């Protein structure tokens, strides 16, 4: 049976616990290390980054978050997986993304599954950020075998003195193939 959309989980990361897929998380805690048990909530405001404060907007700020894409299928590999920024609002913060150097790892692995950062303003080591805007420029996660996950980092740059927006959002897409 093919990998279906219900088999693909997009989860927050956590620095807590002793292995992946054992501990819940929140967007503010999504700073790498392990895949959490908490799904990223789709089509919801502040599902990864919280509102930017007036002080942050005045001085400018760069923030980081880590999520995982997890193939929960029982046996099939999700093949040729790619990700890109489907859209983002112009004039606010600029979002870019990068792949964690750990690559595809078992979801319950006890060793760190991704870089771990000290705080949301600390850049992860070994991650190169870009803003691919279509599938032609998408980042390649390769194949994700059943029971494995792959970390994706997001970088939000809010320039100093940016004008306030009532809605500043972005949408990313992850796509792959499966054998029938």
Secondary structure, DSSP 8 states (H G I E B T S, - for coil): ----GGGEEEEEEES-SSSTTSS---GGG--BSEEEEEE--TT-TTSSS----HHHHHH-EEEEEEEEEEE--SS--EEEEEEEEEEE-TTS-EEEEEEEEEEEEETT-SS-SS-B-SSTTS--TT---B---SGGG-EEEEEE-TTEEEEEEEEEEE-TT----S---EEEEEEEE---
